[in-house]
Amino acid sequence: MPPALPEPAGTPSRAAILATDASLVLMAIIWGVNFSVVKYGAAQMSPLVFNSGRLLLAAAALSLLAFVPRPAPIVRRDAVALLLLGVLGNGIYQWLFIEGVSRTRAGDAALVVAASPAFIALISKLRGVDRVSARGVGGIALSIVGIGFVVYSGSRVVVRGASVGGDLLVLAGSLSWAVYTVWLAPYTKRVDGITLSTYTMIGGAVTLSLVSAPELAHMAWSTVSVGGWAAVLYSGLGSLVLAYLFWYRGVRVIGPTKTAMYSNLQPLVALIVAGIMLGEHPTPWQLVGAVCIMAGLVLTRA
């Protein structure tokens, strides 16, 4: 099991920052692949059932890491606050995300999610949580320009299904994730990553389980293929456990805005994987947008 992450003394060392940067790149890869995995898994079972299954799996795995060895101390007020934040970040957000991805192309959904850093930067600035330099503003603006290229490209391609509705659901989910991330930032300073992940995941898993209870009770589990169960495992343990721990470490070490910029790497991975797994081939304008998004990330972290 991974050890609890220690609190940095004052300014993080260069080695700690480099290690955090590397973990955030891996996080982006895991999440980028997850778009196609979710698209595949939600076709094997209803999106709500798939989502509940992966959140319950993640909550169980995190609970084993957090509570079995020796529970980390946490004040009751923080525990309640994290459970409630989990309703937003792992309940409402995950519901919007899965429902949105199931209604649009995986690559398009990944590129829409790239709007979340702009939301996080704006909310952080309004709350005084994080400062945004002029260079950072330029990087965010360049990323938004990249998103514009992607949306333009998507408007010129006929896609089967309610793509616009799916994109709007994913965008709404990105906004809820931004609020969650900014409100969560103070707790990352005093609660270790595993404990924080566990309480927020339990909050989301309980919420979605209650909502999906009727569908879970009538689900024909024998019809789910091995690939469907593999999708639940990857999306639950990889995307919601390992990648989330990397995310929380980033928020604590380098701040929410800079951490959020790494999510802009997701579209690059998602477009490649969606092409291989789902036959979704990127258009030239999508590739231009992806380059702008990458450049925005580099400019923000320079």
Rosetta blueprint (number, residue, H / E / L):
1 M L
2 P L
3 P L
4 A L
5 L L
6 P L
7 E L
8 P L
9 A L
10 G L
11 T L
12 P L
13 S L
14 R H
15 A H
16 A H
17 I H
18 L H
19 A H
20 T H
21 D H
22 A H
23 S H
24 L H
25 V H
26 L H
27 M H
28 A H
29 I H
30 I H
31 W H
32 G H
33 V H
34 N H
35 F H
36 S H
37 V H
38 V H
39 K H
40 Y H
41 G H
42 A H
43 A H
44 Q H
45 M L
46 S L
47 P H
48 L H
49 V H
50 F H
51 N H
52 S H
53 G H
54 R H
55 L H
56 L H
57 L H
58 A H
59 A H
60 A H
61 A H
62 L H
63 S H
64 L H
65 L H
66 A H
67 F H
68 V L
69 P L
70 R L
71 P L
72 A L
73 P L
74 I L
75 V L
76 R H
77 R H
78 D H
79 A H
80 V H
81 A H
82 L H
83 L H
84 L H
85 L H
86 G H
87 V H
88 L H
89 G H
90 N H
91 G H
92 I H
93 Y H
94 Q H
95 W H
96 L H
97 F H
98 I H
99 E H
100 G H
101 V H
102 S L
103 R L
104 T L
105 R L
106 A H
107 G H
108 D H
109 A H
110 A H
111 L H
112 V H
113 V H
114 A L
115 A L
116 S H
117 P H
118 A H
119 F H
120 I H
121 A H
122 L H
123 I H
124 S H
125 K H
126 L H
127 R H
128 G L
129 V L
130 D L
131 R L
132 V L
133 S L
134 A H
135 R H
136 G H
137 V H
138 G H
139 G H
140 I H
141 A H
142 L H
143 S H
144 I H
145 V H
146 G H
147 I H
148 G H
149 F H
150 V H
151 V H
152 Y H
153 S H
154 G H
155 S H
156 R L
157 V L
158 V L
159 V L
160 R L
161 G L
162 A L
163 S H
164 V H
165 G H
166 G H
167 D H
168 L H
169 L H
170 V H
171 L H
172 A H
173 G H
174 S H
175 L H
176 S H
177 W H
178 A H
179 V H
180 Y H
181 T H
182 V H
183 W H
184 L H
185 A H
186 P H
187 Y H
188 T H
189 K L
190 R L
191 V L
192 D L
193 G H
194 I H
195 T H
196 L H
197 S H
198 T H
199 Y H
200 T H
201 M H
202 I H
203 G H
204 G H
205 A H
206 V H
207 T H
208 L H
209 S H
210 L H
211 V H
212 S H
213 A H
214 P H
215 E H
216 L H
217 A H
218 H L
219 M L
220 A L
221 W H
222 S H
223 T H
224 V L
225 S L
226 V H
227 G H
228 G H
229 W H
230 A H
231 A H
232 V H
233 L H
234 Y H
235 S H
236 G H
237 L H
238 G H
239 S H
240 L H
241 V H
242 L H
243 A H
244 Y H
245 L H
246 F H
247 W H
248 Y H
249 R H
250 G H
251 V H
252 R H
253 V H
254 I H
255 G L
256 P H
257 T H
258 K H
259 T H
260 A H
261 M H
262 Y H
263 S H
264 N H
265 L H
266 Q H
267 P H
268 L H
269 V H
270 A H
271 L H
272 I H
273 V H
274 A H
275 G H
276 I H
277 M H
278 L L
279 G L
280 E L
281 H L
282 P L
283 T L
284 P H
285 W H
286 Q H
287 L H
288 V H
289 G H
290 A H
291 V H
292 C H
293 I H
294 M H
295 A H
296 G H
297 L H
298 V H
299 L H
300 T H
301 R H
302 A L
